[in-house]
Amino acid sequence: MAPTTSGPHGPETPTTRRAVVVGGNRIPFARAGGAYARVSNLDMLTAALDGLVARFGLQDEVLGEVVAGAVLKHSRDFNMTREAVLGSPLSARTPAYDLQQACATGLEAVVSVANKIRLGQVESGVAGGVDSASDVPIAVSEGLRRTLLTLARAKTVPQRLKAAAALRPGDLKPATPRTDEPRTGLSMGEHQALTTAQWGITREAQDEIALTSHQRLAAAYDAGFFDDLVTPYRGLVRDQNLRADTSLEKLAKLKPAFGTRLDTPATMTAGNSTPLTDGASTVLLASDDWAQAHGLTPLAAVVDAETAAVDFVHGEDGLLMAPVFAVPRLLARQGLTLEDLDYVEIHEAFASTVLTTLAAWEDKEFCVTRLGLDDALGTVDRDRLNVHGSSLAAGHPFAATGGRIVATVATALHRRRAELLAAGEDRPVRALVSVCAAGGLGVAAILEAA
Amino acid sequence: MSAPDPARSEERLATSPALGGLYARAGLAAARDAVTAPVRRVLGGTGDEPADLPVRTLRLDDLRPDPAHLTAYQHLLGEPAADALPAGYLHVLAFPLTTALLVRPDFPLPALGMVHLSNRVELREPVRLGDRLDIRAWAQDLRPHPTGTQVDLVAEVRRHGAASGSPAAWHGVSTYLARGVRLGDQAGDTARPARERFEAPLPTGRWALDAGVGRRYAAVSGDANPIHLHPLSARALGFPRAIAHGMYTAARALADVGARRGDTYAWDVDFAAPVLLPSTPVVRVAPADDGWDVTAWDARRGRLHLRTRVRPLG
C-alpha cells in the first residue's frame, strides 16, 4: 500500500510512491488494408492484452485497472477496453475504462495508470491503445440520420410519410470518418505542411529522418530487441511498413503528398509521413511492491508528465507543435535539461514534426518570446533521438503509438542502466517521450531507469 | 479414445472435400433409400444393408488454416480474433472428412437426416494460426440406440508430420443417430428412455438467433445441410422451421466461457431439442467442478437445447 501520513486535513493524506513500467506487449503494426484488414479494434486490443498476460503470467489475475482507447472507434465499442478484458485471460474482476486523446491516447493512458499507482489507488494496471484504419466505422449521412430519428418518433402514418419525404437521394451516401481538423478543414498533413514551410524544413532533412527510422527499427529487430515486446499476429512477425532496404535515393523519388498548393516547395511525401496503420499496444505498470510480489523486474519509473495545447485555429502555432510547449515546462519542473536525457522519443507523425520541434527548441527568439525561457532550450543529440526507430518505420495506429514508445524506451532504459552499472557508472538514466496529437494537443513524459 | 487400428486402410485426400458435392451425394442416396426402404420394410428386414462400418481412415495432410476464414469463424461465434484456433474451428476443419466418410455408398447409415446426439472434444495442445496440420477421420462403434442406430465419427488433428500413433493435438468424437434404422440381427425397438425432466435454472444471458444464423454458419463451416438453410428445405426434411447447427450452438457456449477456459480444454456437448430459427434461447454459464457448464434452453416452452461442459486440461 501507499505510505500514508496524518495531516491537518484528515486522518490519512496519501503521499506518492513510484510507479514502474514492468514490460509491454504489442502486435506488429500492419499497413491499412494489410494483414489486419478483417480484424477489429477489439480483436487487436484483446490480442495485445493476451500476449501481455502470457508474457507476465497474469492468467486469472485481478489487476487494478486496464485503461486503453481508440481514436477511430465504432459506437458499439463504447466499453471497448472492458470488453477486451472480458475476452482476455485476466480475471473478469479487473476494472477497465476507455480513454481518448487522439494520437496521445496511449501515452495519456500510461500517465493515468501511473498516477493512480503513485497515489496508492491501484497496485497494478495496464495502459494501452489500438487503432484500425482498415475496419473504420461508416455512419449514415446526417440527412438520413435525422430522417430515421424523426421516423422513429413519428406516431401517425402522415407523420411518417412527411418524415420520409424529407429524404434526399444524396442522403443515402454513407459518411466515412475523416481525420481532418473540424475547425480548419485541413488534414493533419496539410497543417504540418504549413508548419514545415514556416520553419523552412528541407525535403532532404525529412528523408534522412525517415531513412534513419527504418534503419534503426530494422537493426533493433535484427538484434532481437523486440523479442520481449512484440508477439506475432495474423502471420505478421515484424511491422509491415518497415522497409529495411530503403535508401535516400528511393525516398527522393516519391512525389510530394502535402503542401502542394503552397508557394513554398512541397517537401512532405508518403515516405517521410506516417502511413495509415492498424495495430495495438499494451504496457504493464505496477508499484514496486506488486512487481516484487509477482517476481517481475521493474524496467523504468514514470517520473512526471505534462500536457499542452496550442491555438492552431487562429494561426498562433502549428497544429502539431504542442509538445514544444509541454517539454520545457516538464523539464523545468524536474530541474532537468536536454543534456540530462539519455533517450529522447519524439513521435514521428511526420519527419517534419520532429524537425520543426527540434528547430523551435534551437531558436532563441522563439524560446524567449513563446516559451518564456532565457535562452534556446537546446539541441537534441541525434544519437539519442528515436534510437530504435519510430512511427515512420513502425507505422502509427493512432492510440497504439504511446504504448509502443513507452514499452520500447523503458526496455532501452533498463538495459542502458545495467550496462552503465556493469561499467561502474551509477547515475540516473532518463528518457523523454513526446507525442503530438490532433486538436493541437501534446503530451510529454519523463521515465527513469528503475 | 484410442488411435485407429493400424490395420485400417488409410485413404489420403489431396484436398479438403467440397461439402456441396457431398450433400448432393447424400441427397441422391436419400432419394435411393426413399424408393427402396418401403420395399425392404415390406420384405421384413434390413439385412441387405452392410452391418459393419467400412475399415477406412480418411486423411488430409498439410492443411494450412486461412486467416480470413478463421477470422470469419471467430466473428460469427463471438470469439476474439486470436491466433489460437478455437476447438470448434478445428471441428470445422475436420468436418469435410467425417462427412466424406458417411456419404460413401458403403457407409451403412443414411447421411441425410442423421441427428447429432453429442460431441466430445479434447484440445490437448494449443493449435495456432500458421501451424500446418494433418487431419484423420474414421467411423467407429456402430451400435443400437433405443430409436435406431448410432455411430461415432472420430477426427484427430496433429501437427504436420507427427506420427499417426502420437497423441493428437485435437481429438473429436461426434455421435450421430440414424432414427428408425436397424442393422443386421439387431433386436427390434427397445424401450425409449423417459425424457429427462428439465428444471430451468436462473439464466445469465440470451442468444438472439435470427433466421439467417443457419445460412451464416453454413457459409463459414461448409455444413450446408438443407435443414439449416431455409424453412422450406427444413420442412422437406421433417422440421417445422430451419434449425441452428448443433455445433454453432455448442461453439457459442464455448465462446461464452471465453479465454478463461485456458489453452487446452475438454469441451463436451449433449444436444437435446433442436433450436428452431429464429429464436432467442436463454443461457446459463456457471462454474462447475474445475471448469464451466453452459446450458441453453427455450424459456417459453421450458425445453432444453443443449448442455455443455468445458473443463481445462492440465
Interface residues (C-beta under 8 A of the other chain):
Chain A: A35 R38 V39 S40 L42 D43 T46 A47 D50 Q59 D60 L86 G87 S88 P89 A92 P232 Y233 R234 G235
Chain B: P67 A68 T71 A72 Q74 H75 P80 A81 A82 D83 L129 G130 G258 A259 R260 G262
